Amino acid sequence: MAKKKSILDLYKMKENGEKAAWIVLYDACFASYAEDAGMDMILCGDSVGMIVYGFPGTVPVTMDVSIAHCQAVRRGAPNTYLIGDLPFGSYHASCEDAVRNAVRFYKEADVDAVKLEGGVAVADKIRAIVNAGMVVFGHIGLTPQSSASMGGFKAQGRTTGSARAIIEDAIAVYKAGARVLLLEGVPEEVCAYIHRMLPIPVYGIGAGADCDGQVLLAADALGMYKSFTPKFAKKYADIAGLATQGMSDYIREVKGGEFPAPEHKYKISGDAADFEKLFDEMAPLFGD
């Protein structure tokens, strides 16, 4: 069994030019698949709100929901580096809130790091969590928690003005003490520049290839989520198609009497006559 990576291993991978692969998922079953496959990291993301609960965005996700799913992922992947995603509202009001909720992830879900969205606006929250002894992953660019203020799930940094703001966010996150930075939904040129300028690992999701590794939602990579597929996602499997076909076959066999077949049935132990006698004795009890 492979040894779980540490933050130092992530830095060593960066130094050696080895790309890191991580995935976003929310349950023990798929977490075990990721660990068996050799995934470097798992993010238990607040996208659980959309993928599992059917919300239109991530804002409704609560700390209790986040913690419960993070616990499930840890049980499924005990030897994989795990990042807990601080949900909307859990770190915005104060540094005290940010530290308290980050601590919950560490104490209740045994995470290796926490992630929060934003740059300049949350730098003080990042610094507070870092000063409390925890590892922070920053997340800038297209930040789903604030997608409403961005006009939806749209790429960011496509003009020099918006690119400047993203670069300023990257600098603020780094100077606040974040050990890792995730860039989402930005042009490759912007990601490449930030990657070149920062000494910490810089990862991308929809940010091109010139960075230290990639993350995708398992729901996108495995073809599970049918409502929306981002431009940057690649489908490595078609679980939705397989699942739909499997359920269709199940319905057909149930309605046609093909399932359960003899190999799916349990057999009585003993003489069939004894069971017939038992049934005759019990029958009157079903009367009025």
C-alpha positions in Angstrom: 0.0 0.0 0.0 1.4 3.4 -1.0 2.3 5.8 1.8 0.1 8.9 2.1 1.7 12.0 0.6 2.5 15.0 2.8 2.7 18.7 1.9 6.5 18.2 1.6 5.9 15.5 -1.0 3.9 17.9 -3.0 6.7 20.4 -2.9 9.2 17.6 -3.9 7.0 16.7 -6.8 7.0 20.3 -8.0 10.8 20.4 -7.7 11.1 17.2 -9.7 8.7 18.3 -12.4 6.3 15.5 -11.5 2.6 16.5 -12.1 0.1 15.8 -9.4 -3.3 14.4 -10.2 -6.2 15.0 -7.8 -9.9 14.5 -8.0 -13.0 15.9 -6.4 -15.5 13.4 -4.8 -17.7 13.0 -1.8 -18.2 9.4 -0.7 -16.3 6.4 0.6 -17.0 4.1 -2.4 -15.5 6.4 -5.0 -12.8 7.5 -2.6 -11.7 3.9 -2.4 -11.5 3.7 -6.2 -9.3 6.8 -6.3 -7.0 5.4 -3.7 -6.7 2.1 -5.5 -5.9 3.9 -8.7 -3.0 5.8 -7.0 -4.6 9.3 -6.9 -2.2 11.9 -5.4 -4.9 13.9 -3.6 -8.7 14.0 -3.1 -10.7 17.2 -2.6 -14.0 16.7 -0.8 -15.5 19.8 -2.5 -18.6 21.9 -1.9 -19.6 20.9 -5.4 -21.4 18.1 -3.5 -24.2 20.6 -3.3 -24.8 20.3 -7.1 -23.7 16.7 -7.8 -25.3 15.0 -4.8 -28.0 17.3 -3.6 -29.2 18.9 -6.8 -28.7 22.5 -5.8 -28.0 25.0 -8.7 -24.8 26.0 -7.0 -22.5 25.5 -4.0 -23.8 28.2 -1.7 -26.4 26.1 0.2 -23.8 23.6 1.4 -23.3 23.7 5.2 -20.4 22.8 7.5 -22.2 19.8 8.8 -22.8 18.5 5.3 -19.2 19.2 4.3 -17.8 17.4 7.4 -20.1 14.4 6.9 -18.9 13.9 3.3 -15.3 14.5 4.2 -15.5 11.8 6.9 -16.9 9.4 4.4 -14.1 10.1 1.9 -11.5 9.6 4.7 -13.0 6.3 5.6 -12.8 5.2 1.9 -9.3 6.6 1.3 -7.4 6.5 4.6 -4.0 6.7 2.8 -4.7 9.5 0.4 -4.0 13.2 0.9 -7.4 14.8 1.7 -8.4 18.5 1.4 -11.6 19.7 3.0 -13.4 22.5 1.2 -14.6 25.3 3.5 -18.2 26.1 2.4 -19.7 29.4 1.7 -20.3 31.4 4.9 -17.9 29.3 7.0 -15.0 31.8 6.8 -16.3 35.1 5.5 -17.5 36.8 8.7 -14.3 36.7 10.8 -10.9 35.1 11.2 -12.3 33.4 14.3 -15.0 31.7 12.2 -12.4 30.7 9.7 -10.1 29.1 12.2 -12.9 27.4 14.1 -14.4 25.8 11.0 -11.0 24.8 9.7 -10.3 23.1 13.0 -13.5 21.2 12.7 -12.3 19.7 9.4 -9.0 18.6 11.1 -10.5 17.2 14.2 -13.7 15.6 12.9 -12.6 14.5 9.4 -8.9 14.0 9.7 -8.0 16.2 6.7 -4.5 17.1 5.6 -5.5 20.6 4.4 -8.4 23.0 4.0 -9.3 25.0 0.9 -11.0 28.3 0.7 -11.9 30.6 -2.2 -10.8 34.1 -2.8 -7.7 36.2 -2.9 -7.1 39.7 -1.5 -10.5 39.7 0.3 -9.8 36.6 2.4 -6.0 36.9 2.9 -6.5 37.7 6.6 -8.6 34.5 7.0 -5.8 32.4 5.3 -3.2 34.0 7.5 -5.3 33.2 10.6 -5.7 29.5 9.7 -2.1 29.2 8.8 -1.0 30.8 12.1 -3.2 28.2 13.9 -1.0 25.5 12.4 -3.0 24.2 9.4 -2.3 23.9 5.7 -4.3 26.1 3.4 -5.0 25.6 -0.3 -5.9 28.9 -2.0 -8.4 29.0 -4.8 -8.8 31.9 -7.2 -10.1 32.7 -10.7 -13.5 31.2 -11.3 -14.7 30.7 -7.7 -18.0 28.9 -7.6 -19.1 30.3 -4.2 -19.1 33.8 -5.7 -20.3 32.8 -9.2 -23.4 34.9 -8.8 -21.3 38.1 -8.6 -19.3 37.0 -11.6 -22.4 36.5 -13.7 -22.3 32.7 -13.6 -19.8 30.0 -14.1 -17.6 32.0 -16.6 -13.9 32.0 -17.3 -12.0 34.8 -15.6 -8.8 36.7 -16.4 -9.5 37.0 -20.2 -8.7 40.7 -20.3 -5.6 42.4 -18.9 -7.7 44.2 -16.3 -9.2 41.0 -14.9 -5.9 39.1 -15.3 -4.3 41.8 -13.1 -6.9 41.2 -10.4 -6.2 37.4 -10.5 -2.4 38.0 -10.3 -3.0 40.3 -7.3 -5.1 37.6 -5.7 -2.4 35.0 -6.3 0.2 37.3 -4.6 -2.1 37.9 -1.7 -2.8 34.2 -1.1 0.8 33.4 -1.3 1.9 36.2 1.1 -0.8 35.2 3.5 0.8 31.8 3.9 -1.1 29.4 1.6 1.0 26.4 0.8 -0.7 25.6 -2.5 -2.7 27.6 -5.1 -5.5 26.3 -7.3 -6.4 28.3 -10.4 -9.8 27.7 -12.0 -11.2 28.8 -15.3 -8.5 31.1 -16.4 -6.5 31.4 -19.7 -3.4 29.2 -19.8 -1.1 32.3 -20.2 -2.3 33.7 -16.9 -1.8 30.4 -15.1 1.6 29.9 -16.7 2.7 33.3 -15.5 1.6 32.8 -11.9 3.1 29.3 -12.0 6.4 30.8 -13.1 6.4 33.5 -10.5 5.3 31.6 -7.3 7.5 29.1 -5.5 4.5 27.1 -4.1 2.7 24.4 -6.1 0.2 25.9 -8.5 -2.5 23.5 -9.8 -5.2 24.0 -12.4 -8.7 23.2 -13.3 -9.6 24.7 -16.6 -6.3 26.7 -16.5 -4.2 24.9 -19.1 -1.3 22.6 -18.8 1.5 24.9 -17.6 1.2 24.2 -13.9 2.1 21.6 -11.3 -0.9 19.3 -11.8 -4.6 19.0 -12.5 -7.8 18.5 -10.7 -11.2 17.4 -12.1 -14.5 16.5 -10.6 -15.0 12.8 -10.6 -18.6 13.5 -11.8 -17.2 15.2 -14.9 -14.2 12.8 -15.5 -16.3 9.7 -15.1 -19.4 11.0 -17.0 -21.7 11.0 -14.0 -23.2 14.5 -14.0 -25.5 15.1 -17.0 -26.7 18.6 -16.3 -23.6 20.5 -17.3 -20.1 19.6 -18.6 -17.5 22.3 -18.4 -15.4 23.0 -21.5 -12.2 22.0 -19.7 -13.5 18.6 -18.5 -12.6 15.3 -20.3 -14.7 12.2 -19.9 -12.6 9.2 -19.1 -15.7 7.0 -18.6 -19.5 7.1 -19.2 -20.9 6.0 -15.9 -24.2 7.8 -16.6 -24.7 5.8 -19.7 -23.7 2.5 -18.1 -25.9 3.2 -15.1 -28.9 4.2 -17.2 -28.5 1.1 -19.3 -28.1 -1.1 -16.3 -31.3 0.3 -14.7 -33.2 -0.1 -17.9 -32.1 -3.8 -18.1 -33.1 -4.3 -14.5 -36.6 -2.8 -15.1 -37.1 -4.9 -18.2 -36.1 -8.2 -16.4 -38.2 -7.4 -13.3 -41.3 -6.7 -15.4 -40.6 -9.7 -17.6 -40.1 -12.1 -14.7 -36.5 -12.8 -15.7 -35.1 -11.5 -12.4 -34.5 -13.0 -9.9 -33.3 -16.1 -11.7 -32.6 -19.4 -9.8 -29.0 -18.3 -9.0 -30.3 -15.3 -7.2 -32.6 -17.2 -4.8 -32.0 -18.7 -1.3 -33.0 -22.4 -0.7 -34.7 -23.8 2.3 -32.7 -26.0 4.6 -34.5 -29.2 5.5 -37.5 -31.2 4.3 -40.0 -29.2 2.1 -42.8 -31.1 3.8 -41.9 -29.6 7.1 -42.2 -26.1 5.6 -45.6 -27.0 4.1 -46.7 -28.1 7.5 -45.4 -24.9 9.1 -47.3 -22.8 6.5 -50.5 -24.7 7.1 -50.1 -24.1 10.9 -49.5 -20.3 10.4 -52.2 -19.7 7.8 -55.1 -19.1 10.3 -53.1 -16.3 11.9 -53.6 -14.2 8.7 -57.4 -14.4 9.1 -59.7 -11.7 10.7 
